[in-house]
Amino acid sequence: MSVQEHKQQAPSTVSCMILTVSDTRTFETDKSGHLMKDLLEMNGYTVVNHQLVKDDYSAIRHIIHSACEDEKIEALLINGGTGISFRDTTYEAVSSMLDKELTGFGELFRYLSYDKDIGAAAILSRAIAGVRGKTVIFSTPGSSGAVKLAMEDLIIPELSHIMREIYKDYQ
């Protein structure tokens, strides 16, 4: 079966949760989280929850666990906390909870960032994606440019297809 046939069999919408990891943003100043929401909704996806959390390993893991246990949430989209400073713990929290990593997401994100936007500084990105149970998780840097790139070039074009692949195991 071709990729095109897989996409035709994919669900028409996916229920998503957005999580912004930041020590400084508020809901009002969460430009990247709102951008994720707008892009998802413009493309027919549903946003059922939008939260902010401080960059704290345990708190991030707790929200990931809760989201993956919630039957209403099929995709968790995280932005922020993916840098290399000591306080950036999103990558560690996400990677420690995945059943399967989608290694191509981080690889392609860094390639596109290098090619289209930031050059060699792309090596500083620790974008990651994967699956935990029936939930797909995407974790991007928190800048609105990074979110826009990840959403438009990688996540939105493949989100329904990814859910189709996950649901094959549960039919």
C-alpha positions as CSV (number, residue, x, y, z in Angstrom):
1,M,0.0,0.0,0.0
2,S,1.3,3.4,-0.9
3,V,1.8,6.4,1.5
4,Q,-1.0,8.1,-0.4
5,E,-3.3,5.2,0.3
6,H,-2.3,5.2,4.0
7,K,-3.1,8.9,4.2
8,Q,-6.5,8.3,2.6
9,Q,-7.3,5.8,5.4
10,A,-6.1,8.2,8.1
11,P,-8.5,9.8,10.6
12,S,-9.9,13.1,9.4
13,T,-9.0,14.8,12.7
14,V,-6.8,14.2,15.7
15,S,-7.4,15.5,19.2
16,C,-4.4,17.3,20.4
17,M,-2.9,18.8,23.6
18,I,-0.4,21.6,23.6
19,L,2.1,22.0,26.3
20,T,4.5,24.9,26.6
21,V,7.5,24.5,28.8
22,S,8.8,27.8,30.0
23,D,10.0,29.5,33.2
24,T,8.9,32.9,31.9
25,R,5.9,32.7,29.6
26,T,2.3,33.1,30.7
27,F,-0.8,32.0,28.8
28,E,-1.1,35.5,27.3
29,T,2.5,35.6,26.2
30,D,2.7,32.0,24.9
31,K,3.2,33.0,21.3
32,S,4.4,29.5,20.2
33,G,1.6,27.6,22.0
34,H,-1.0,29.8,20.3
35,L,0.8,29.4,17.0
36,M,0.6,25.6,17.4
37,K,-3.1,25.9,18.2
38,D,-3.9,28.1,15.3
39,L,-2.0,25.9,12.8
40,L,-3.7,22.8,14.1
41,E,-7.2,24.2,14.0
42,M,-6.6,25.8,10.5
43,N,-5.8,22.3,9.3
44,G,-8.8,20.5,10.7
45,Y,-7.3,19.2,14.0
46,T,-8.9,19.7,17.4
47,V,-7.1,21.2,20.4
48,V,-8.7,19.8,23.6
49,N,-6.1,21.2,26.1
50,H,-3.4,23.8,26.3
51,Q,-1.2,24.1,29.3
52,L,2.0,25.7,30.5
53,V,4.5,24.2,32.9
54,K,7.8,25.3,34.3
55,D,10.9,23.6,33.0
56,D,11.0,20.9,35.6
57,Y,11.7,17.3,34.7
58,S,9.2,15.7,37.2
59,A,6.4,18.2,36.3
60,I,6.9,17.6,32.6
61,R,6.9,13.8,33.0
62,H,3.7,14.0,35.1
63,I,1.9,16.0,32.4
64,I,3.1,13.6,29.7
65,H,1.9,10.6,31.8
66,S,-1.5,12.2,32.4
67,A,-1.9,13.2,28.7
68,C,-1.1,9.7,27.5
69,E,-3.6,8.2,30.0
70,D,-6.4,10.6,28.8
71,E,-8.4,8.9,26.0
72,K,-9.4,12.3,24.6
73,I,-5.8,13.2,23.8
74,E,-4.3,11.5,20.7
75,A,-1.3,13.8,20.2
76,L,0.8,15.8,22.6
77,L,2.7,18.7,21.1
78,I,5.3,20.2,23.4
79,N,7.3,23.4,22.8
80,G,10.2,24.7,24.8
81,G,12.9,23.4,27.1
82,T,14.8,21.5,24.3
83,G,18.1,23.5,24.5
84,I,21.3,22.5,26.1
85,S,21.4,24.6,29.2
86,F,21.2,22.8,32.5
87,R,17.6,23.8,33.2
88,D,16.4,22.5,29.8
89,T,14.9,19.1,30.7
90,T,12.2,18.6,28.1
91,Y,14.3,16.2,26.0
92,E,15.2,14.1,28.9
93,A,11.6,13.9,30.2
94,V,10.2,13.0,26.8
95,S,12.8,10.5,25.7
96,S,12.5,8.7,29.0
97,M,8.8,8.0,28.4
98,L,8.7,6.9,24.8
99,D,7.8,3.4,23.8
100,K,9.1,4.1,20.3
101,E,11.1,7.1,19.1
102,L,10.5,8.7,15.7
103,T,14.1,9.5,15.0
104,G,13.4,10.9,11.6
105,F,11.5,13.8,13.2
106,G,14.5,15.2,15.1
107,E,16.8,14.5,12.1
108,L,14.6,16.2,9.6
109,F,13.8,19.1,11.9
110,R,17.5,19.8,12.4
111,Y,18.2,19.5,8.6
112,L,15.4,21.9,7.8
113,S,16.5,24.3,10.5
114,Y,20.0,24.2,9.1
115,D,18.9,24.5,5.5
116,K,16.1,27.1,5.8
117,D,16.8,29.1,8.9
118,I,19.6,29.0,11.4
119,G,22.6,27.2,9.8
120,A,25.0,25.3,12.0
121,A,23.2,26.4,15.1
122,A,20.8,23.6,14.3
123,I,23.1,21.3,16.2
124,L,21.9,22.9,19.4
125,S,18.3,21.6,18.8
126,R,17.1,18.5,20.7
127,A,13.7,18.2,19.0
128,I,12.3,14.7,19.5
129,A,9.1,12.8,18.7
130,G,7.8,9.3,19.4
131,V,4.9,7.2,20.6
132,R,3.8,6.3,24.1
133,G,0.9,3.8,24.1
134,K,-1.6,5.3,21.7
135,T,-0.3,8.9,21.9
136,V,2.1,10.5,19.6
137,I,4.4,13.1,21.2
138,F,6.2,15.9,19.4
139,S,8.7,18.1,21.2
140,T,10.0,21.2,19.5
141,P,12.1,24.2,20.5
142,G,10.0,27.1,21.9
143,S,10.8,29.8,19.4
144,S,7.9,30.6,17.1
145,G,10.2,30.1,14.1
146,A,11.0,26.6,15.2
147,V,7.4,25.8,15.9
148,K,6.2,27.2,12.6
149,L,8.8,25.1,10.7
150,A,8.0,21.9,12.7
151,M,4.3,22.3,12.3
152,E,4.1,23.3,8.7
153,D,6.8,21.0,7.3
154,L,6.6,17.9,9.5
155,I,3.8,17.6,12.0
156,I,0.7,18.8,10.1
157,P,1.5,16.9,6.9
158,E,1.9,13.6,8.8
159,L,-0.2,13.7,12.0
160,S,-3.2,11.8,10.7
161,H,-1.0,9.3,8.9
162,I,0.9,8.7,12.2
163,M,-2.3,8.1,14.0
164,R,-3.4,5.6,11.4
165,E,-0.2,3.7,12.0
166,I,-0.7,3.7,15.8
167,Y,-4.3,2.6,15.6
168,K,-3.4,-0.4,13.4
169,D,-2.1,-2.1,16.6
170,Y,-5.4,-1.5,18.4
171,Q,-7.9,-2.7,15.8
